[in-house]
């Protein structure tokens, strides 16, 4: 048990109170040295004087020196005051600094703020943002089984390649990261895992041998290996729980069960894929380490993630923010208000980020600029640095990860998605002012309706725009379709960027929700496309005996008027996108996979052929009716205003004529007296 910053105790090796599968050290302890191996109070001028002989020894010496100074001050006799009634002055305990700046406010929470936080927690329960005991037990069971499989996998490789080594002493390990490790996962959410193995095991082994082990498991479904991805991953469902599994091979003989991944020395000799795979765990642990109160941080982050999903701005792939970025924005507010409750953290979240001057970067700690130390470890990986890399200057919304190598987690953000998020921050601030108002405080206990329901109100995407671009991806066969869908979705942000280059496109707002179309039988599709697979050779004909699957995405458009008043041509932007996703002369080109982009007005989305979701079609119908009713009333009011204006003008005209008639002409003779 270790003390937390708020005075409570927690088990640092406990996975949400269930089972340890992470191997973390004390995340709540006071850091006595920076990850670079010297005291965080060291100035930059002295840092260059270090001669690096042993990184671990240097870090340990720094910790010992600072601990010795703390003990010396604690044992020092207090200065006696002449006034005997004055108690001796107590030496302040050292306080760790979180973030680049000092806190804005350290005031303790008010009673109203505590009550509002409790109401927040109860309001979020129906949204299934908290996992159940049964759900947590199922996750632990799956992780335990997966951990056992990794051990078998590693020891099997060792037995084949090093028969003289006792394989039972060589271990691998499963780490978790993302929302599950942060303790903010929702019911039914996926689990991000990392398989860490010793150097004897290669990535090829993971994507072949371990993949086959998963394939043989009856409880594993929808197994997919994406080896050529930016971060290589195996995706699957295990006992109905969605899993993403990364891989990293460390330059060690065995992976001890108490090994933590926040030691930069572990990165020595690793390739870029291993570094990127490890980054998820290292960043997650650093975030937890850099917040003053983990409990309040977690509740606030759950609320922020729920709000972002409700407002349609939660998707790193499509150019909005992902879970890690939202976590870092929330963590920064926690650093600035270390004693605040979750309700206040939410208020300050919207207050600060609604006026933040992007692209000013958001950082949770000092940048790791100690190139001498990292070079001595053989670590020369590129970090986010606009001064050294001019390309980084063009990032629109930089939020920088706290672990080496520090990266921008929001490089997918576009001009349009940034504009949408800034608008939502302002709307959120307006709502939070209502929630935190005195009227809410007075009626909090009496009101049956939670004030927080205003914050979690769904955005109505199709009420925001009149013009839309529909992206449709189709493919034969369910497996090929899932791969094709993932590829197209990962490239849609390129279409957004193409559209933004057009001078007459103001906003290109992608809706994060996709809509599945009705599956068509191969007979129907072959007849439609005039395809006769019986006349093909066996191998070429196989895809045409499979059903066709399709999915649609919608992009809301704000178009600016052209000088001539004519229509806007987007064909060039669309063609560049489709050619990038599906180059016809590429070896990966498949004739049965297609992508198309079509322009539609809102009223056309009522058709089933365009919008496959019946609820959305009804919603669009209601929107059009409301708009028609609004215009009708507006026209009526305009007619009334015109009639009233005409009456006023007539009255003014009559009064003016009457006034002129009563005034004598200047040449007229004056009346006789």
C-alpha positions in Angstrom: 0.0 0.0 0.0 1.3 3.5 -0.9 0.0 6.9 -0.1 -1.7 8.9 -2.8 -1.5 12.7 -3.1 -4.9 13.1 -1.5 -3.9 11.2 1.6 -5.6 7.9 0.8 -3.9 4.6 0.2 -4.0 2.5 -2.8 -2.4 -0.7 -4.0 -0.2 0.3 -6.9 0.0 -3.2 -8.3 -3.8 -3.6 -8.3 -5.6 -3.6 -11.7 -8.8 -1.8 -10.6 -8.8 -3.9 -7.4 -8.8 -7.2 -9.3 -5.5 -8.6 -10.6 -2.1 -7.3 -11.4 -1.2 -7.8 -15.1 0.7 -4.5 -15.6 3.7 -4.7 -13.3 3.7 -1.0 -12.4 5.8 0.6 -9.7 4.4 3.3 -7.4 2.5 5.6 -9.7 1.6 8.0 -6.9 5.1 8.3 -5.4 7.0 11.6 -5.4 9.5 11.6 -8.3 12.9 12.6 -7.2 14.6 12.7 -10.6 13.6 13.3 -14.1 13.6 10.4 -16.7 16.9 11.8 -17.9 18.8 10.7 -14.8 19.3 14.0 -12.9 17.2 16.1 -10.6 14.4 18.0 -12.1 15.7 21.1 -10.4 18.9 21.0 -12.3 19.4 23.9 -14.7 20.2 23.5 -18.3 23.6 25.0 -18.0 24.9 22.3 -15.7 23.2 19.4 -17.6 25.9 19.5 -20.3 28.6 18.8 -17.7 27.4 15.3 -17.0 29.7 12.5 -18.1 27.4 9.5 -18.6 29.0 6.3 -17.4 26.1 4.4 -16.0 22.5 5.7 -16.5 21.0 3.7 -13.6 23.7 4.7 -11.2 23.4 8.3 -12.2 19.6 8.2 -11.5 20.1 6.4 -8.2 22.7 8.9 -7.1 20.4 11.8 -7.9 17.6 10.2 -5.8 19.9 9.5 -2.9 21.2 13.1 -2.8 17.8 14.6 -2.8 16.5 12.1 -0.2 19.5 13.0 2.0 18.7 16.7 1.7 15.1 16.0 2.7 16.2 14.0 5.7 18.7 16.7 6.8 16.0 19.3 6.7 13.5 17.1 8.5 16.0 16.5 11.4 17.2 20.1 11.6 16.3 21.8 14.9 13.7 24.6 14.5 14.8 28.2 15.1 13.7 29.3 18.6 11.6 32.5 18.7 11.9 35.0 21.6 8.2 34.6 22.2 7.7 31.4 24.1 4.0 31.3 23.2 4.8 30.9 19.5 5.0 27.3 18.4 8.1 26.2 16.5 7.9 26.6 12.7 7.3 23.3 10.9 9.3 22.6 7.9 7.2 22.2 4.8 7.4 18.8 3.1 8.7 18.9 -0.4 5.9 19.2 -3.0 6.2 17.8 -6.4 5.6 20.1 -9.3 3.2 18.8 -11.9 3.3 20.4 -15.3 5.2 23.3 -16.8 3.6 25.9 -14.5 2.5 26.3 -11.0 -1.2 25.5 -10.2 -3.8 28.2 -10.8 -5.8 27.4 -7.7 -5.2 25.2 -4.7 -8.3 26.0 -2.8 -10.1 23.0 -1.3 -13.4 21.9 -2.8 -16.6 23.5 -1.6 -19.5 21.4 -0.4 -21.7 22.3 -3.4 -18.9 21.1 -5.7 -18.7 17.7 -3.9 -22.4 17.2 -4.2 -22.4 18.2 -7.8 -19.6 15.6 -8.4 -21.7 12.9 -6.8 -24.6 13.8 -9.0 -22.3 13.6 -12.0 -21.3 10.1 -11.1 -24.9 9.0 -10.8 -25.9 10.7 -14.0 -23.3 8.8 -16.0 -24.3 5.4 -14.7 -27.1 4.8 -17.3 -24.6 5.5 -20.1 -22.7 2.4 -19.1 -19.4 4.2 -18.6 -18.7 2.1 -15.5 -17.9 -1.6 -16.0 -19.9 -4.1 -14.0 -18.3 -6.7 -11.6 -19.2 -9.4 -14.1 -17.7 -7.5 -17.0 -14.5 -6.8 -15.0 -14.2 -10.5 -14.0 -14.6 -11.5 -17.6 -11.8 -9.1 -18.6 -9.5 -10.4 -16.0 -10.2 -14.0 -17.1 -9.4 -13.2 -20.7 -6.1 -11.4 -19.7 -5.1 -14.3 -17.5 -5.7 -16.7 -20.3 -3.8 -14.5 -22.8 -0.9 -14.2 -20.4 -0.7 -18.0 -20.1 -0.7 -18.2 -23.9 2.2 -15.8 -24.2 4.2 -17.8 -21.7 3.6 -20.9 -23.7 4.5 -19.1 -26.9 7.8 -17.7 -25.6 8.9 -21.0 -24.0 8.1 -22.9 -27.2 10.3 -20.6 -29.2 13.1 -20.9 -26.7 12.9 -24.7 -26.7 13.3 -24.7 -30.5 16.2 -22.2 -30.8 18.1 -22.8 -27.6 17.7 -26.4 -26.5 20.4 -26.0 -23.8 18.5 -23.2 -22.0 15.8 -24.1 -19.5 12.8 -22.7 -21.3 10.6 -22.6 -18.1 12.8 -19.8 -16.8 12.3 -17.6 -19.9 9.1 -15.5 -19.7 7.1 -13.0 -21.7 4.5 -10.7 -20.3 1.2 -9.0 -21.2 0.8 -5.3 -20.4 -2.4 -3.2 -20.8 -2.6 0.4 -21.8 -5.2 2.9 -23.1 -8.6 3.3 -21.3 -8.4 0.0 -19.5 -5.0 0.8 -17.9 -6.2 4.4 -17.1 -9.2 2.9 -15.3 -11.8 4.6 -17.5 -13.0 1.8 -19.8 -16.7 1.4 -20.4 -18.9 -1.6 -20.7 -18.1 -3.5 -23.9 -15.0 -1.5 -24.6 -11.9 -3.1 -26.1 -8.7 -3.9 -24.3 -5.4 -2.5 -25.6 -2.6 -5.0 -24.8 1.1 -5.3 -25.5 2.9 -8.6 -25.7 6.5 -8.0 -24.4 9.0 -10.8 -25.1 12.8 -11.4 -24.8 15.1 -10.9 -27.9 15.0 -14.6 -28.8 11.4 -14.0 -30.1 10.9 -12.0 -33.3 8.0 -10.1 -34.7 7.7 -12.7 -37.4 7.1 -15.3 -34.7 4.3 -13.2 -33.2 2.5 -12.8 -36.5 2.9 -16.4 -37.5 3.2 -18.8 -34.6 1.2 -16.8 -32.0 -1.3 -15.9 -34.6 -1.8 -19.7 -35.3 -2.2 -20.2 -31.5 -5.0 -17.7 -31.4 -6.6 -19.1 -34.6 -6.8 -22.5 -32.9 -8.6 -21.1 -29.8 -12.4 -21.7 -30.1 -13.2 -18.6 -28.1 -11.2 -16.4 -30.6 -13.3 -14.8 -33.4 -12.8 -12.2 -36.1 -9.0 -12.7 -36.0 -7.1 -10.2 -38.2 -3.3 -9.5 -38.4 -2.3 -6.1 -39.7 1.5 -6.6 -39.9 2.2 -3.7 -42.2 0.4 -1.0 -40.2 2.2 2.0 -38.7 1.9 0.2 -35.4 1.7 -3.6 -36.2 -1.3 -5.2 -34.5 -3.4 -8.4 -34.2 -7.1 -7.7 -33.7 -9.5 -10.3 -32.4 -12.4 -11.0 -30.1 -11.7 -13.3 -27.1 -14.7 -14.6 -25.3 -16.7 -11.8 -26.9 -14.2 -9.1 -25.7 -12.5 -7.0 -28.4 -8.8 -7.1 -28.2 -6.0 -5.1 -29.9 -2.6 -6.7 -29.3 0.7 -5.0 -30.1 4.2 -6.6 -29.9 7.6 -5.6 -28.7 10.8 -7.6 -28.4 13.2 -6.2 -25.7 17.0 -6.8 -25.7 16.8 -9.0 -22.5 17.1 -12.7 -21.9 13.7 -12.9 -20.0 10.9 -10.5 -19.1 10.6 -10.4 -15.4 7.1 -10.2 -14.0 8.0 -7.0 -12.1 9.5 -5.2 -15.1 8.2 -1.7 -15.7 8.5 -0.1 -19.1 9.2 3.5 -18.1 13.0 3.0 -18.0 14.4 4.6 -21.1 17.3 2.1 -21.2 14.8 -0.5 -22.3 14.6 1.3 -25.7 18.2 0.6 -26.6 18.6 -1.4 -29.8 14.9 -1.4 -30.6 13.5 -0.6 -34.1 10.8 2.0 -34.8 8.0 -0.5 -34.7 9.0 -1.7 -31.2 9.3 1.9 -30.0 5.9 2.8 -31.3 4.4 -0.3 -29.7 5.9 0.4 -26.3 4.8 4.1 -26.5 1.2 3.3 -25.6 2.1 1.8 -22.2 4.8 4.3 -21.4 2.5 7.3 -22.1 -0.4 5.8 -20.1 1.8 5.3 -17.1 3.3 8.8 -17.3 -0.2 10.3 -17.5 -1.2 8.5 -14.3 2.0 9.6 -12.7 1.6 13.3 -13.6 -1.9 13.9 -12.1 -2.4 14.9 -8.5 -5.5 13.0 -7.7 -6.1 9.9 -9.8 -9.7 9.3 -8.6 -10.9 12.8 -9.6 -9.0 12.6 -12.8 -10.7 9.3 -13.8 -14.2 10.5 -13.1 -13.6 13.8 -15.0 -12.0 11.9 -17.9 -15.0 9.5 -18.1 -17.3 12.5 -18.4 -15.1 14.2 -21.0 -15.0 11.0 -23.1 -18.8 10.6 -22.9 -19.3 14.2 -23.8 -16.9 13.9 -26.8 -18.7 10.8 -28.1 -22.1 12.4 -27.7 -20.9 15.5 -29.6 -19.4 13.5 -32.4 -15.7 14.6 -31.9 -14.2 11.3 -30.6 -12.1 9.7 -33.3 -8.3 10.1 -33.8 -8.5 8.3 -37.1 -11.0 10.8 -38.6 -9.2 13.9 -37.4 -10.7 14.5 -34.0 -9.1 13.4 -30.7 -8.6 9.9 -29.4 -8.6 8.6 -25.9 -5.0 9.5 -25.1 -5.4 13.1 -26.3 -8.5 13.6 -24.3 -6.7 12.1 -21.3 -3.8 14.5 -21.6 -6.1 17.6 -21.9 -7.9 16.5 -18.8 -4.7 15.7 -16.9 -3.4 19.2 -17.7 -6.5 20.8 -16.0 -5.9 18.5 -13.0 -2.4 19.8 -12.7 -3.6 23.4 -12.7 -6.4 22.7 -10.2 -4.9 19.9 -8.0 -7.5 20.0 -5.2 -10.6 20.4 -7.5 -13.4 17.9 -7.7 -14.4 16.4 -11.0 -17.2 18.9 -11.5 -14.8 21.9 -11.2 -12.3 20.1 -13.4 -15.0 19.9 -16.1 -15.8 23.6 -15.8 -12.1 24.6 -16.1 -11.6 22.1 -18.9 -14.1 24.0 -21.1 -13.1 27.4 -19.8 -9.4 27.0 -20.7 -9.6 25.0 -23.9 -12.3 27.2 -25.4 -9.9 30.1 -25.3 -6.6 28.3 -25.8 -4.6 29.8 -28.6 -4.0 26.8 -30.8 -1.4 25.9 -32.2 0.3 26.6 -28.9 1.3 23.1 -27.7 -0.1 21.4 -24.6 2.5 19.5 -22.5 2.3 17.7 -19.2 6.0 18.0 -18.4 9.2 19.6 -19.6 10.3 18.5 -23.0 13.0 15.8 -23.0 15.7 18.0 -24.6 18.7 16.1 -23.1 20.2 14.9 -26.4 23.6 14.1 -24.8 22.1 11.6 -22.4 19.8 10.0 -25.0 22.6 9.8 -27.5 24.8 8.1 -24.9 22.1 5.4 -24.7 21.9 5.1 -28.4 18.5 6.8 -28.5 18.3 9.1 -31.5 14.6 8.8 -32.3 12.8 11.9 -33.7 10.8 13.9 -31.2 8.3 16.6 -31.7 10.3 19.8 -32.0 9.2 22.7 -34.2 12.6 24.4 -33.9 14.4 21.4 -35.3 11.8 20.0 -37.6 9.9 22.8 -39.6 7.1 20.3 -40.5 6.1 20.2 -36.9 5.2 23.9 -37.1 2.2 23.1 -39.2 0.5 21.0 -36.6 -2.8 22.6 -35.8 -3.5 21.3 -32.3 -0.4 19.8 -30.8 -0.8 17.8 -27.7 2.5 16.3 -26.8 3.0 12.9 -25.1 5.0 12.9 -21.9 7.3 10.0 -22.5 10.4 9.6 -24.7 10.2 10.0 -27.7 7.7 12.8 -27.2 5.2 12.9 -30.1 2.2 14.9 -31.2 -0.8 12.7 -30.5 -3.1 14.9 -32.7 -1.3 15.0 -36.1 -4.5 13.9 -37.8 -6.4 17.1 -36.9 -7.5 19.1 -39.9 -8.6 22.7 -40.2 -12.3 21.6 -40.3 -12.1 19.2 -37.3 -10.3 21.9 -35.2 -13.0 24.4 -36.0 -15.7 21.9 -35.0 -13.9 21.1 -31.7 -13.4 24.7 -30.9 -17.1 25.3 -31.5 -18.0 22.4 -29.2 -15.6 23.7 -26.4 -17.6 27.0 -26.4 -20.9 25.2 -26.4 -19.7 23.0 -23.5 -18.5 26.1 -21.6 -22.0 27.7 -22.0 -23.6 24.5 -20.6 -21.1 24.3 -17.7 -22.0 27.9 -16.7 -25.6 26.8 -16.3 -24.6 23.7 -14.3 -22.3 25.6 -12.0 -24.7 28.5 -11.4 -26.2 29.5 -8.1 -29.7 28.5 -9.3 -28.4 24.9 -9.8 -26.8 25.0 -6.4 -30.1 26.0 -4.7 -32.2 23.4 -6.5 -29.7 20.5 -6.7 -31.2 18.3 -4.0 -34.8 19.1 -4.9 -34.5 18.7 -8.7 -35.3 15.2 -10.1 -33.6 16.1 -13.4 -29.9 16.0 -13.3 -28.2 19.3 -14.5 -25.5 17.1 -16.1 -27.9 15.8 -18.7 -27.5 19.1 -20.6 -23.8 18.3 -21.1 -24.4 14.8 -22.4 -27.0 15.8 -25.0 -26.6 14.2 -28.4 -25.5 16.4 -31.3 -27.8 16.3 -34.3 -25.3 16.1 -37.1 -27.8 16.3 -40.0 -29.3 19.5 -38.6 -26.0 21.3 -39.0 -25.6 21.3 -42.8 -27.6 21.4 -46.0 -25.0 19.8 -48.3 -23.3 16.5 -47.8 -20.7 14.3 -49.4 -21.3 10.6 -49.1 -18.4 8.2 -49.2 -19.4 4.6 -49.9 -17.1 1.5 -49.7 -18.2 -1.9 -51.1 -16.5 -5.3 -51.2 -17.3 -8.9 -51.8 -16.8 -11.3 -48.8 -17.1 -10.3 -45.2 -13.4 -10.6 -44.3 -12.3 -8.6 -47.3 -15.0 -6.1 -46.5 -13.7 -5.5 -43.0 -10.2 -5.0 -44.2 -11.4 -2.7 -47.0 -13.6 -0.7 -44.6 -10.7 -0.1 -42.2 -8.5 1.0 -45.0 -11.0 3.5 -46.4 -11.8 4.9 -42.9 -8.1 5.5 -42.2 -7.8 7.5 -45.4 -11.0 9.7 -45.2 -9.0 12.5 -43.5 -7.0 12.7 -46.7 -10.3 13.6 -48.5 -11.0 16.2 -45.8 -7.6 17.7 -46.4 -8.2 17.7 -50.2 -11.5 19.5 -49.8 -10.0 22.1 -47.4 -7.6 23.1 -50.2 -10.5 24.2 -52.3 -11.0 28.0 -51.9 -14.8 27.6 -51.8 -15.0 24.9 -49.1 -15.4 26.5 -45.7 -15.9 23.4 -43.5 -15.7 19.7 -44.4 -17.1 18.0 -41.2 -16.8 14.2 -41.2 -19.5 12.4 -39.1 -17.7 9.7 -37.0 -20.7 7.3 -37.3 -20.7 5.0 -40.3 -23.8 3.3 -41.7 -23.9 -0.2 -42.9 -26.0 -0.9 -46.0 -28.1 -4.0 -46.7 -26.0 -7.0 -47.7 -26.7 -8.1 -51.2 -26.5 -11.8 -52.4 -23.9 -12.6 -55.0 -26.7 -13.6 -57.5 -28.2 -10.1 -57.2 -24.9 -8.3 -57.6 -23.7 -10.5 -60.5 -27.0 -9.8 -62.3 -26.7 -6.1 -61.6 -23.1 -5.9 -62.8 -23.6 -8.4 -65.7 -21.0 -10.8 -64.3 -21.0 -14.5 -65.2 -18.5 -16.2 -62.8 -19.1 -19.6 -64.5 -17.2 -18.4 -67.5 -14.1 -17.5 -65.4 -11.3 -19.7 -64.2 -11.8 -21.2 -60.7 -9.5 -18.8 -58.7 -10.8 -15.7 -60.4 -14.4 -16.7 -59.9 -14.3 -17.3 -56.2 -14.9 -13.6 -55.0 -18.0 -13.4 -57.3 -19.7 -16.2 -55.3 -19.6 -14.1 -52.2 -22.2 -11.5 -51.0 -21.5 -7.8 -51.3 -21.2 -5.6 -48.2 -21.2 -1.8 -48.1 -20.8 1.0 -45.6 -21.3 4.8 -45.9 -19.8 7.9 -44.3 -21.2 11.4 -44.5 -19.3 14.7 -44.6 -21.2 17.9 -43.9 -20.1 20.8 -46.2 -20.2 24.5 -45.7 -19.6 26.0 -49.2 -18.7 29.6 -49.9 -20.3 31.5 -52.9 -18.2 31.8 -56.0 -17.7 35.2 -57.8 -19.8 34.1 -60.7 -22.5 32.5 -58.6 -22.0 29.2 -60.2 -21.6 25.7 -58.8 -18.4 24.4 -57.1 -16.6 21.5 -58.8 -15.1 19.0 -56.3 -14.3 16.2 -58.8 -10.5 16.8 -58.7 -10.4 16.6 -54.9 -12.5 13.4 -54.9 -10.4 11.8 -57.7 -7.2 12.4 -55.8 -8.7 10.7 -52.8 -10.1 7.6 -54.6 -6.9 7.2 -56.6 -4.9 7.3 -53.3 -7.1 4.7 -51.6 -7.5 2.4 -54.6 -4.7 2.8 -57.2 -5.8 0.7 -60.2 -2.3 -0.4 -61.1 -1.3 -1.4 -57.6 -0.7 -5.1 -56.7 -3.4 -4.7 -53.9 -6.1 -3.6 -56.4 -9.2 -5.9 -56.4 -11.9 -5.6 -58.9 -14.6 -6.4 -56.5 -13.7 -3.6 -54.1 -15.0 -0.1 -54.8 -15.1 3.4 -53.4 -17.3 6.2 -54.5 -18.1 9.8 -53.4 -21.5 11.4 -54.2 -22.8 14.9 -53.5 -26.3 15.2 -51.9 -28.6 17.8 -50.5 -30.2 17.1 -47.1 -33.6 16.4 -48.6 -32.1 13.6 -50.7 -30.9 11.8 -47.6 -34.5 10.7 -46.9 -34.1 8.1 -49.6 -33.2 4.6 -48.4 -30.7 4.1 -51.3 -28.7 7.0 -49.9 -29.2 6.8 -46.1 -29.6 3.1 -45.0 -30.5 3.9 -41.4 -34.2 4.2 -40.9 -34.0 6.2 -37.6 -31.7 8.7 -39.3 -34.1 9.0 -42.3 -36.9 9.7 -39.9 -34.8 12.3 -38.0 -34.0 14.0 -41.3 -37.7 14.1 -42.2 -38.5 15.7 -38.9 -35.7 18.2 -39.4 -37.0 19.2 -42.8 -40.5 19.6 -41.4 -39.2 21.8 -38.6 -37.3 23.9 -41.1 -40.4 24.2 -43.3 -42.6 25.1 -40.4 -40.0 27.7 -39.2 -39.8 29.3 -42.7 -43.6 29.3 -42.9 -43.9 31.2 -39.6 -41.0 33.4 -40.6 -42.8 34.3 -43.9 -46.0 35.0 -42.0 -44.2 37.2 -39.5 -42.4 38.9 -42.4 -45.8 39.6 -44.1 -47.2 40.9 -40.9 -44.1 43.1 -40.4 -44.4 44.4 -44.0 -48.2 45.2 -43.5 -47.4 46.9 -40.2 -44.6 48.9 -41.8 -47.0 50.0 -44.7 -49.6 51.1 -42.1 -47.0 53.1 -40.3 -45.8 54.7 -43.5 -49.4 55.6 -44.5 -50.0 57.2 -41.1 -46.8 59.1 -41.2 -47.6 60.2 -44.8 -51.1 61.4 -43.8 -49.8 63.2 -40.7 -47.1 64.9 -42.9 -49.7 66.1 -45.4 -52.0 67.4 -42.7 -49.1 69.2 -41.1 -48.1 70.8 -44.5 -51.8 71.9 -45.0 -51.9 73.7 -41.7 -48.7 75.7 -42.4 -49.4 79.0 -44.4 -47.4 79.6 -47.6 -44.7 82.2 -47.1 -46.1 84.4 -50.0 -49.6 84.3 -48.7 -50.9 87.6 -47.2 -51.0 87.7 -43.4 -54.5 87.7 -41.9 -55.9 91.1 -41.0 -56.2 92.0 -37.4 
